[in-house]
């Protein structure tokens, strides 16, 4: 879900080409969630599956969207979530119940032929599993794309990469990336292009959006610590829903008036089990891996074909064409070659 303060966050649209030659630390869980949400049968809401009934929507997204990024000269680094903090357990359990309810409503909507509700419930019922993450990492490795395991939240680790200059920005939909202190983040990176508005005969163009922490703090008139407080008021993954009656604009006014955690707690009623100080400190000093290795390699056609065709029944012709596109990047003089990637 992430922190819901997008409406007041300054951002600017950019072309995908703006990111050519740049390394992007991609929040793996976040983009897999996108792929599972979008790549579905419109009439039934079902994700793509192989002959054994295993979901493959995430593999489709990882394969083709990553190729598109590579063709644009973008160097992706996928950062994978580690174990969540203990105080996130309650929220995760609540989400599990929400998914269970959504599955029932999804089934009922399909039986009744309520097309406008099918996709909504199907998306609410989706879950990114460990097996899906492992499969995606295996596929990325075969494509020569690095993945990095975080000790806890992936966005926190990705933020460190950007701070240290090992990536230009985080690629994610969640504003949490900025709350965790990433100097830059890019939204819509993996869903650019024309999209049909649900239940309407209208299409809109979705472009990447660049959000810069320094600009956010300047325009909102906040410190980094106040930005964390604003997130906590509106609601984070650790205190879902936030404080009743407080939205982004009201929260912004409050953190300006009461710029410390102590001051905020004097003004509100904190009805969450988790100590607010734990959440506050977690955003400011999350567990991260200071030492890590990021290595790009050449795509291994045999491994890619084994994963996509032999194991998951994808069309050999289509996957071969995808591999050719990936290999063409190496041959092209206009984009980064994969050999150059390994050197940089």
N, C-alpha and C positions, 0 to 999 in steps of 0.2 A: 504493500500500500504506500508506504513512505509518508513524508510530511506534506500535508496539503496546504502549502502556501504559494503555489505556483502563480495564482492570480495577481499577487503583488510583487513578484520577483521580476526585475528588469532583465530582458533577454533580447537578442536580435537574431533575425533569420540570416542564415548563411547558405551559400551553395556548397554542395558536397565537394566541389573542386577546391574550396578554401582549405580543406583538410589534407590535400595531397602532400605527401611527404611527411606527414605527422603520425606519431605513435598515439594510439588511443587505448586507454585501459578500459576495457568493456566489462561492465557488471554482468557476469555470465548468467546468474539467476534471473536478472531482470530481462535480458533479451530472450532467454528461453521461455519465460513467461509470455512475452510478446508473441513469439512464434506459435506457442501452443494456443494462444488466444485468437490469433488471426487466421492461421492456416487450418481451417475447418470446413466441412461441408456446410454450405449455407442453409440447406433445407432441413438437415437433421442436427446440426451443431457438432457432429462427430469429428474428432481429430482424424488425421490420416493414420492408417494402420497397415502393418505388413500381414502376410498370410497366417502368421501365428497369433494375430490379434494385438501385437505390441504397437504402441503409439510411436509414430515416426515424424510427426509434424515438426518437432524440434530439430530433427536431423535435416529435414528439408530446409528449414530456416537457416541453420548453421552453415550448411553447404553452399546454398545459392546466395544468401546475403553476404557471407564472408567473401565469396568470389567477387561480388560487386564492390565491396570495400577495397579489396586488393587491386581490382582493375582501376580504381580511382586513386591508386597510390597511397592508400591508407594502411598503416601498419597496426593491426589489432593485437592487443594482448588481453586475453580473456582471464578475468580474475574470479575465482570460484569461492563461494562462501564456505567457511569452516563452521564449527559448532556455534550456535547462537548463545548469547549470554543467558544465564539461568532465568533472569527476570523477563525474558521474552516468551517463556514457556506458556504462560497463561494466554497470551495473545495468539500463539500458534494453536493452542487447543481450541480457542474460540473460532479461529479460522477453519479448523477442521470441522467443527459443528456446522459452520456456515456452508461449507462445501457439501456436507452431507444433505442439508436441507435443499440446497440448490440442485443437487442431483435428482431429488424427488420431484421438484418443480419442473426441471428439464424434461424428465420422463413424461410427466403429465402434459406439458406443452406440446411434446411430439405427438402424443396420443390424440390430442385435441386439434392438432394442425395449426397451433398458434405460432405462425412463423415469426411474428415480431418479437415473441418472447423466447423462442428456442435458443437463439444465439446468446441472449443476455444471461439466461440460466446456465447454458453450457460453459460460458466463459467464467461464471462465478463458481462453477464446480471444478475447474481445472486445478491441477496440482503439479508442481515441478518436483519430481522424485530424485533420489540419489542415483538411481539407475540411469535416468535421463541425463543427469549432469555427467556421469561417468562416460556414457556413450558419446556425448558431445565432446568431451575432452579427448577421447580416443580418436574421434573423427578429426578434430582440429590438429592433433599431433600428426596424423597421416597427411594432412594438408600442409604441414610445415609451419603451422601457426601456434605460437606459445600459449600455454595456460599456466596460471599461477595460483596455487592453493593458499588461501588466506587462513590465518589462525582463528578468525572469527568472522565478522561481517566483511563481505567482499568489497563494499563501497569504502570502508575505512582503509583497507589495504590499497585499493586503487587510488585513493586520495594521497596516500604516501608516495606512490609512484609519480604522481603529478608534482607533488611538492619537491621531490628529489630530481625532477627533470627527466625521469625515465619514461614519461608519457606527457603528451601535450594537454590532454583533458581526459575526463571520465566519460564514457558513453553509457548513459542510463536515462530512464524516464523519471526517476525519483530524485526529488530535490535533496534527499538525504546526502547525496554526494557533496553538496555545498555545505550542509550542516556539519558533515565530518571534516570540513576544512579544505576540500579540493579547490585549488585556485581557479580551475575551469572545469566545466562540464558541457557536454553536447547532448541535447535531447533529439529524438526522432532519427537518430543515426541509422537504425536498422529498419525503419518503416517509411523511408522517404518515397515519394512518388504520389500518384493519384489514388485517392481512396474514396469509396462510395459512402455517403452518409447513411447510416442504418435507417431503413424504412422510408428512404427518400430517393427520388430519381435525380440525385445531384451528386456531383463529384467535387472534391476539393484537393488542392495540391498541398502535400505535407513536405515541409523543408526542415533541414536541421536547424536547431536553435542553439546559439552559444550563450552560456550563462557564466559570468565571471564574478568570483567572490568579492574582489575588490570593488567592483561596480555595484554589486548588491548591497554591500555594507555602506558604501558612499551614498547611494540614492535613498536607501531606507533610513540612513542616519543611525546605524547600529554598530556595535562592536561584534566580534565573532561570538563572544559569550552571550550577548543579548539575542543574537540570531538563534542560538541553541534554545534559549528560554522561550522565544517565540514559537519554535517548533514544538516544544513541550506543551505550551498552552493550546495550540491548535490540535496536537495529537501526533504521536510518533508510533513506530512499530513496537514501542515498549509501554505506551500508555494510549492505546487506541481510542479514538474519539475525542481526546483532549478534554479540556475543561468546558463543561456545559455553558452554552451561551457566548463562548468566545471564538470568534472567527479570526481570519488573518488581519483584518484592519483594526478590530478591537484589540487583538493581541499586540499589534504593533504599537498602538498608543500606550498600552499598559507597560510594555518593557521599556519604553522611553521614560515613562513616569517612575517606574520601579526597576532600575537596571541590574539588580542582583537577584540571585535565587531566593535569598532570605526575604527581600522586599516583595517579590512575587508571591511567596507562600503566605505572607501576611495579608494578602489581598484576595486570595482564592481559597477554595475548599478542595484539597487534594484527596480524591476518593479512589486512589489506585493502591494496590497492594505494594507495589515497588516503591522504595525510598526514592524520592525525586532527585536526591543528590547523586544516587548511583547512575541514573539516566544522564544527568547533567555531566558528570565526570566521564561517563562512557563515550559521549560524543566528543568531548575535548581531548581525552587521552585513551582511545580505544586500543585493544590489543592488536598489534601489527607485527609483521615479520620484517625486521630491518635489513636482514641479509637475504638476498634472493638472486636467482639467475633467470634471465630472459633470453631464450635462444630461438631464432627462426631457422627453418630448414627448407629443403626442397620438398615439394609434394611427392608422395610415394603412390604412384598410380595403382600398383598392385594392392596396397593396403586399403586405399579408398574404395576400390572395386569390391574388395572382400567385405568391407563393412556395409557399404550401401547396397550392393547387388546380391552378393552371396548370403549375407545375414539378414537383410531387410527388404529384399525383393524390389528394389528400385530398378527402373528401366536401364539396362546396360548402355543403350545408345545415349540417353539423356545424361547419365553420369559421365560417360566418356567425353561428351561435349563440354561438360562442366570442367573436367580435368584439363581438357585442351585449353579452355579459357584461362585456367590457373597457370598452365605452362606458358601460355602466350605472354603473360606478364613478364616472365623471365627473359623472353626473347625481345620484348619491346624496348625500344630506346627512349620512349617518351614517358615511361613510368619507372618507379623503383624496380629493379630486378631483384629476384629472391636472393641472389648471391650478394648483392649490395646490402640487403636486409641483415644478413648474417654478420656483416662487417660493422654495422652501425649500432 
